[in-house]
Amino acid sequence: MNAISTREAWLAERRTGIGGSDVAAILGVSPYRSALDVFLDKRGLLVDQAESEPMRWGTLLEPVVRQEYANRTGRSVALPEGVLRHPRYGFMLANLDGIATDRLYEGKTARTAEGWGEPGSDEVPQGYLLQVQHYMAVTGYDVTDIAVLIGGSDFRIYTVEADAELHEMLVEAEAEFWRRVTDDDPPEPITMADALKRWGRQSRADSVIACPEVAEAVDQLRAIKAAQADLAAREEAAKLTIMAALGDADTLVARDGTTLCTWKAAKAAARLDSRALKAAHPEIYSAFLKADEPNRRFLIK
């Protein structure tokens, strides 16, 4: 393994390979990023995001979580310098939190216990499972301990064993993704946000002839929209029937007393009257106007 020892070198190298935190997005199972996000990042086409509060506190608590892990297990945690590369597949990178004697160490913080199973098990959120399996594939270690501080006071340790079959799948998937990066062959968008990143927020005045497959997709979308409109009308009719039964009462119950629905007055909300503000104080209104990014409206004709 080739260790990249300095912070400056790491910043230069981070886009030359796939890290553990990229894997879930590449495989399409991350709730936060898509494969296209990772692709654009590796190609240097994404603006680095500002550090969020959870990210900041996660960084600040890293030494606390690491020390508590050492206290509870008796294992000292060595901090590797820089990023490690797979000895054969150089595009696979590992930026480790630590090595604890005979195993890898990974420290986490979480606001809730959602996705975390029984302490001592390998039941961890899928993204973290893929992350540490990637690290074990890169380094050859057989076990990783994941220490997590949940909600600021619930400390747990989980143990994940290497899965050779999964490692083979990761190597194959990451190799194909890295081919896309080097060939400038972006993955297909999977969300509307992806589509805007892939094809831009501006359009050119031009038309494209629909092939049979795309024409069929247009027909499908028309049918879906018609079904949605019908469902919306039926929903409205059902609501009106229930409201008529309630009259000025606020609760509908079944014969056994079970509450079926409520129709209660909500607390009045204050809102800014932007038209009145513009008329009375146009200079103040103009000072706080914020231009939105240009966007593309998708309309079926």
N, C-alpha and C positions, 0 to 999 in steps of 0.2 A: 504493500500500500504506500502510495506517495502522499506524504503529509504536506499540506500547504500551510505554512506556519504563521504568516502575518495577516493582520486584519486587512491591509491594503490588497494583498494577494487574493484573499477570500472574496473581497468585493469585486475584483477583476474576474475571478473564476466562477462566481455564483451562477452566471448565465451560460457556463460551458458544460453543464450537466444537469442531471435530475436529482433533486434532493428528496429526502423522506417526506417532507411536507407537501411535495408536489404530487405524490403518487395517487392519493384519493381523487384529486381533480382529474388527473390523466385517465383514471378508470371510470370517471363519471359518477362517483359516489360522494363527492364533497358538497355540502350544502352552501359553501361559501365561494367556491371558484369552479370554473369549468376548464376543460382541456384547452380551449381556445385562450383563456386567460393565461395559462401557463405558457402556451406557445408564444403569445405576444410578449410576455415577460422575457422569455429566453431570447427572443429576437430584438429585445431592447425597445419595444414599441409601446410599453405601458409606463405611465408615470408612477413612480414609487408612491405608495399610499402613506399618509401620515400615520404615526403610531397612535393606536387607539388606547383608551384607558385600560381595558383588559390586557392588551399587549404590554403596556407599560408596567402594570402591576405584576404580570407574569414574569417579566424580566427582573423586577426588583425582588421578587420572592424566590427566585432560583436558588440563591445560596441557602435560604432558610429551609426550603424543601430538601435540598441535597444534604444539609447537616442533620436534619431530623431522620432522613433515611439511614444515614450512617449511624446515628444514635440507636435506632431501633434494630438494625440488622448486624451491627458490628463490622460492616464492610466499609473500608475507606473508598472514596470515589476519586479516581484520577481524572484530571481534565485534559483531554487530548488537545494538542495545538492545531488549530486550523481545521481544514476539511480533508477527509480521507476519500480516496478513489478506489473503486473496484480494481483488483489487479489485472483483470481480463477485459471488463467492460468499462472503459474509462469514462463513459457518460454517466455512470452511477456514482453519486456523491453521498457522503455521510458526514453531517455536521453534528457530532455526538454531544450529548449533555455530560457524559462521563463513562468511565469503565470502572466497575466495582468488582475487583479481583478477577472472578471467573466469568463475569457476565457484563452485558451493557447496562447502563443506567439511563433512564429518561425521566425527567421531572416535569410535572404539569401542575397547573392550577385550574380550577373549574368553579363556576358559580353555583351549579346544582349537580346532583348525583345522576342526572339523566344520562343513560348510556353506560353507566358504570355498574358492574355486577358485584358479586360478593368479593370482599377483600381476599387476596390470595389466589383468586382465579385468574383466568385470562380474558374475562369479560370486560373489555374496554371499548370505547367508541371506535367504530370501524376505521376512521381516518388514522387514529393512533396505532391501531393494530397493523395497518398497512405500512405506516411509517417505520415502526420498529422491525417489522419483517424485512423491509428494504434495507435497514441498517445492518441486520444480521446477514443478509445476502452479500452486502458489500464487505463486511469485516470477517465473516466466517465464524462469528460467535454463535453459540447454540441457545442462549437464554438472555432475555432482557427483563429487568425489573422496571416497572413504571410506578413511580411514587407520585401521588396526587394529593393536593390540599384542596378540599371541596368546601366552599362557603366560608373559608377562613378558619375553620376549626375542626374539620373532619379529615384526618390524615389517613390515607390508605396506601397499601402496596399491592401491586398486581404482578404476576409473573407470566411471561409469554415465551413459549418455546419455539424454536425455529421450525419452519414448515418447508421442507425441501421442494415439495410439489408446488407450493405457492411461489417459492423463489423462482422456479423455472418460468412460471406464468408472468411474474413481474419482469424478469429479464426480457422475455419476448415482447411484452406490451411496451416496456420502456425503450427497447431498441427500435420498435416501429415508430414510437412517438419521436425519438431523437432523430430518426431518418426524416421525419416531417420537418423538424426544426432546421436541420442542415440543408434540406432541399427547398426550404421556404414553401412547404406544402401544408397550409393550415388545416386543422381538423374542422369537420362540419360544425356549424353553430347548433346548439341544442336549446337555446333560449332566445327570446326577442332581444335581450341585452347583448347576447353574443352576435346576433345578426347586425346590430348597429356597430359593434366593434369591428366586425369582419368587413362590412360593406360601406360603413360610414354613415354619418348623419345628413350629409348633403347628397343630392341626386343630380344627374345630368338630364337634359331634355332629350330623351331617346326612347325608343320602344323596342321590345324583344318579342319575337314570335313564340307563342307557347307551344311546346312539344306536347304529344298526347299525355304524357305522365303529369305535366304541370297543369294542363287543361283539366284533367281529372281531379287534381287537387283543388282547383278553383270550384268545380262542381261540388266537391265534398264540403268545402267551406261554406258555400251558399246553403247547402242542405243543413249543415250544423247551425248556421245563424238562423235559418227559418225555424228549426226545432227549438232553439233557445228562445226565440220570440214567442212561440206557442207556449212553451213552459212558463215564461214570464207572465203571459196573459192568464194562464190557468192559476198561477200562484196568486196573482192579484185578485182573481175571482174568489178563490178559497179564503183569502184574508178578509174580503168584504163580507162573505157569509158569516165568518166568525165574529167580525166586528158588529154586524147587525144583531147577532145573538147577545153580545155583551152590552150593547147600548152604552150607558155611562158607567157600568160596572168595570172593575179592573182585572178580574180573575175568572177564568173559565175552568170548571172542574168536571171530572167524570162522576158517574153515579156513586162510585166508591170513595169519592173525596179526593182522588188524585188530581193534582193541578195539571191541566192540559196546556194552558198558555196564559199570559198576562198582557194587559194593555194599559200601562200606567203612564201617568204624566212624568216626563223627564224634567230634570232641573233646567231652567232656562239658561242658555249659554250666551255669554257676551261675545260679540264679534266686531271686528273693525269695519266701519262703514267707509270703504275706500273711495267711493264716489263723493261722499260729503267731504272727506279729507282733501281730495284733489281740488274740489271747488273752493274750499275755504283757505287751504294752504298749499297751493300748487308747488311752491318752491320746496317745501318739506316733502311732499309726495314724490317729487322728481328726485330729491336727494337719496331716497331710499328705494328707488326702483332698481331691480336686479334683472339683467337680461338673461333669459334662459339660453341653453345651448340650442343651436339649430337642430331640428328633428325631422324625421320623415314620417308622414301619416300613411298608414296602410289602409286602403279602401277597396272593397270588392264592388265592382260595378254590375 
